[in-house]
């Protein structure tokens, strides 16, 4: 567990991954030097990773499938093989009706179908049931927002690649990479963030923030789907909610400090009017959690 100051710093980096050391120092009431040392330690120990998450519409990964997998043999070996696929952004071993859950992101439904065919061909995979996400209502790591109008050039794509690798890359290094002044580099980065092309945020180890337990749930809804999804998303402890079609109407993820608190979160979900919990599962081990996308070297058609 983190001390109170480090916990605040992690939360601030989740809110704004490029927050200056001075801004962070003002927030926690310590010197800039002390805050720099604390943040560097948090990054070096991988308590938090600051990354740039590029908007799905920019990279063409708007087709999302949540896949529940049962296996024959070693679930960990299957999970490792599945996690090697670039299209897989999340994979976790689970206790419940399935052995692992996987999130797949592709450019369209045809590509999603091809990726699912590959997943089903992985040795040890017995069944793979798919929930096709249509709308993300809540995601703790990204701001669910519309993409602003913006045209990207090759310099922008180079910046996106660097920020995706290191969201806190200093402007001096970014300016050297793209061959512009620091002021011009800063202006481009600010434009990319303000238009929603990229969000720079901290990905924290949930256990360091006291969220030792993770779980998922699939819901059926009687009545207004969007209203129910927004009510679930507003609950404390719920970190992800998406609507779609397949075996559920809503799929979600919850976190809590203890197993008892996780049960409390699921009970709160059950109390939402019109909602029925069809299935729930416990995340035993997160094998992969990545928001990195395979970015092109430059614009394919001159627009985002």
C-alpha positions in Angstrom: 0.0 0.0 0.0 1.1 3.5 -0.7 1.3 6.3 1.8 -1.2 9.1 1.6 1.1 11.4 -0.5 2.0 8.8 -3.1 -1.6 7.8 -3.4 -2.6 11.4 -4.2 0.3 11.6 -6.7 -0.9 8.5 -8.5 -4.5 9.8 -8.6 -3.3 13.1 -10.0 -1.2 11.3 -12.7 -4.3 9.3 -13.6 -6.1 12.5 -14.1 -3.3 14.3 -16.0 -0.3 12.2 -16.9 1.7 15.2 -18.0 1.0 17.3 -14.9 4.2 19.3 -14.0 6.2 18.5 -10.9 5.3 22.0 -9.7 1.6 21.4 -10.1 1.9 18.1 -8.3 4.0 19.7 -5.5 1.3 22.3 -5.1 -1.3 19.6 -4.8 0.4 17.6 -2.0 2.2 20.5 -0.2 5.8 19.2 -0.7 8.8 20.7 -2.5 9.2 20.2 -6.3 12.4 18.2 -5.6 10.7 15.9 -3.1 7.7 15.3 -5.5 10.1 14.6 -8.5 11.9 11.9 -6.4 8.6 10.4 -5.4 7.2 10.3 -8.9 10.4 8.8 -10.3 10.2 6.1 -7.7 6.6 5.4 -8.5 7.5 5.1 -12.2 10.7 3.0 -11.7 8.9 0.5 -9.4 6.0 0.4 -11.9 3.4 1.3 -9.3 2.2 3.6 -12.1 2.9 3.7 -15.8 2.2 7.0 -17.6 1.2 6.3 -21.2 -0.6 8.0 -24.1 -3.9 6.3 -25.1 -4.8 7.2 -28.7 -8.5 7.6 -29.5 -9.9 4.5 -31.0 -11.3 6.4 -34.0 -7.8 7.6 -34.8 -6.2 4.2 -34.9 -9.2 2.4 -36.2 -9.9 0.0 -33.3 -13.5 0.7 -32.7 -14.7 -2.9 -33.1 -14.4 -4.3 -29.5 -15.1 -7.9 -28.5 -15.2 -9.2 -24.9 -14.5 -12.9 -25.1 -15.2 -15.4 -22.4 -13.0 -18.5 -22.9 -13.0 -22.0 -21.5 -9.9 -24.2 -21.9 -8.6 -27.7 -21.8 -5.4 -28.0 -19.9 -3.4 -25.1 -18.6 -5.4 -21.8 -18.5 -2.2 -19.8 -17.9 -0.5 -21.2 -21.0 -3.6 -20.4 -23.1 -3.7 -16.9 -21.6 -0.1 -16.3 -22.4 -0.6 -17.4 -26.0 -3.7 -15.3 -26.4 -2.0 -12.2 -24.8 0.7 -12.3 -27.5 -1.8 -11.1 -30.1 -1.4 -7.3 -30.7 -5.2 -7.0 -31.0 -5.7 -8.3 -27.4 -5.6 -5.4 -25.0 -6.7 -7.2 -21.8 -6.5 -10.8 -20.7 -7.2 -12.2 -17.2 -7.4 -15.6 -15.6 -10.7 -15.9 -13.8 -12.7 -18.0 -11.4 -16.3 -18.4 -12.4 -18.2 -19.8 -15.4 -15.1 -19.3 -17.7 -11.3 -19.8 -17.3 -10.2 -16.4 -18.8 -11.7 -13.2 -20.2 -10.2 -11.3 -23.1 -10.8 -8.0 -24.7 -10.1 -7.7 -28.5 -9.9 -4.4 -30.4 -9.9 -4.3 -34.2 -10.8 -1.9 -37.0 -14.1 -3.5 -38.0 -16.3 -6.5 -37.5 -14.6 -8.5 -40.3 -11.2 -8.0 -38.6 -12.8 -8.9 -35.3 -14.2 -12.1 -36.7 -10.8 -13.0 -38.1 -9.1 -12.3 -34.7 -11.7 -14.5 -33.0 -11.1 -17.3 -35.4 -7.4 -17.1 -34.5 -8.2 -17.1 -30.8 -10.4 -20.2 -31.2 -7.5 -22.0 -33.0 -5.1 -21.5 -30.0 -4.2 -24.9 -28.6 -6.2 -25.5 -25.5 -9.1 -23.2 -26.3 -12.4 -25.2 -26.0 -15.0 -22.4 -26.3 -15.0 -18.7 -26.9 -18.2 -16.7 -26.4 -18.3 -13.1 -27.6 -20.0 -10.0 -26.4 -19.8 -7.3 -29.1 -19.4 -3.9 -27.5 -21.3 -1.1 -29.1 -20.7 1.8 -26.7 -18.3 2.4 -23.8 -20.2 4.1 -21.0 -17.3 4.2 -18.5 -13.6 3.4 -18.6 -11.5 4.3 -15.6 -8.4 4.7 -17.9 -9.8 6.8 -20.7 -12.2 9.7 -21.1 -15.2 8.6 -23.1 -15.5 11.6 -25.5 -16.1 12.5 -29.1 -13.1 13.1 -31.2 -12.6 16.8 -32.2 -11.9 17.8 -35.8 -8.2 17.5 -36.5 -5.9 16.7 -39.4 -2.7 14.7 -38.5 0.6 15.0 -40.3 3.7 12.8 -40.1 5.1 14.9 -37.2 1.9 14.3 -35.2 2.1 10.6 -35.7 5.7 10.6 -34.5 4.6 12.5 -31.4 1.8 10.0 -30.8 4.2 7.0 -31.0 6.5 8.6 -28.5 3.7 9.6 -26.1 2.2 6.1 -26.4 5.6 4.7 -25.2 6.2 7.4 -22.5 3.4 9.8 -21.6 5.8 11.9 -19.5 8.5 12.3 -22.2 10.0 15.8 -21.7 9.4 18.4 -24.3 13.1 18.6 -24.8 13.3 15.0 -25.9 10.1 15.2 -28.0 11.4 18.4 -29.7 14.7 16.7 -30.6 12.8 13.7 -32.1 10.5 15.7 -34.3 13.0 18.5 -35.1 10.9 21.4 -33.9 11.4 24.0 -31.1 10.1 23.2 -27.6 7.4 25.8 -28.0 6.2 24.3 -31.2 6.4 20.8 -29.8 4.4 21.8 -26.7 1.7 23.4 -28.9 1.3 20.3 -30.9 1.1 18.0 -27.9 -1.5 20.3 -26.3 -3.6 20.3 -29.5 -3.5 16.5 -29.7 -4.7 16.3 -26.1 -7.4 19.0 -26.3 -8.9 17.5 -29.4 -9.1 14.1 -27.8 -6.6 12.5 -30.2 -4.6 11.3 -27.2 -5.2 11.1 -23.5 -2.1 10.9 -21.3 -2.9 9.1 -18.1 -1.3 6.9 -15.4 -2.1 3.2 -15.4 -1.7 2.2 -11.7 -1.3 -1.2 -10.1 -4.7 -1.5 -8.4 -3.2 -3.3 -5.4 -1.0 -0.3 -4.7 -4.2 1.8 -4.4 -5.9 -0.7 -2.1 -7.9 -2.4 -4.8 -6.7 -5.9 -4.3 -9.8 -7.6 -5.8 -11.0 -7.3 -9.4 -14.1 -8.9 -10.8 -16.3 -8.8 -13.9 -20.0 -9.0 -14.5 -22.5 -9.6 -17.4 -25.9 -8.0 -17.1 -29.3 -8.4 -18.7 -31.5 -5.3 -18.7 -35.3 -4.9 -18.8 -36.2 -1.4 -19.9 -33.9 1.4 -21.0 -30.4 0.1 -21.7 -28.5 3.4 -21.7 -30.2 4.6 -18.5 -29.3 1.3 -16.7 -25.7 1.4 -18.0 -25.2 4.9 -16.7 -26.6 4.0 -13.3 -24.2 1.1 -13.0 -21.3 3.2 -14.2 -22.0 5.7 -11.5 -21.6 3.2 -8.7 -18.5 3.3 -6.5 -16.1 0.5 -7.4 -17.2 0.1 -11.0 -14.3 0.9 -13.3 -15.6 -0.2 -16.8 -19.1 -0.5 -18.4 -20.0 -1.2 -22.0 -23.3 -1.9 -23.7 -23.7 -4.2 -26.7 -25.1 -7.5 -27.8 -24.4 -11.1 -27.4 -24.8 -13.2 -24.2 -25.3 -9.9 -22.2 -26.7 -6.4 -22.6 -24.0 -4.9 -20.5 -20.5 -6.1 -19.5 -18.5 -4.4 -16.7 -15.6 -4.6 -14.4 -15.4 -3.7 -10.7 -12.6 -3.3 -8.2 -12.5 -3.3 -4.4 -10.1 -3.4 -1.4 -11.3 -6.8 -0.3 -13.4 -9.7 -1.4 -16.2 -8.6 0.9 -16.2 -5.1 -0.6 -16.3 -6.6 -4.1 -19.4 -8.5 -3.1 -20.9 -5.2 -1.9 -20.2 -3.6 -5.3 -21.9 -6.5 -7.0 -24.9 -6.2 -4.7 -25.1 -2.5 -5.6 -25.1 -3.5 -9.3 -28.0 -5.9 -8.5 -29.9 -3.1 -6.9 -30.1 -1.0 -10.1 -33.7 -1.1 -11.3 -34.2 -3.3 -14.3 -30.8 -5.0 -14.0 -30.2 -8.7 -13.6 -26.7 -10.1 -13.0 -26.5 -13.1 -15.4 -22.9 -13.9 -14.6 -20.1 -12.6 -12.4 -16.5 -13.7 -12.2 -13.4 -13.1 -10.1 -10.1 -12.0 -11.7 -7.4 -14.2 -10.3 -4.5 -12.7 -12.3 -4.4 -10.0 -15.0 -2.0 -11.4 -17.7 -2.1 -8.3 -20.0 -3.5 -4.8 -19.8 -2.3 -2.6 -22.7 -3.7 0.4 -24.5 -0.9 0.6 -27.0 -2.0 0.7 -30.7 0.0 -0.1 -33.8 0.4 3.4 -35.1 1.2 4.1 -38.8 4.3 6.1 -39.8 2.1 8.8 -41.2 -1.5 9.7 -42.3 -3.0 7.2 -44.7 -5.2 9.7 -46.3 -4.1 13.0 -44.9 -6.9 13.1 -42.2 -7.5 11.5 -38.8 
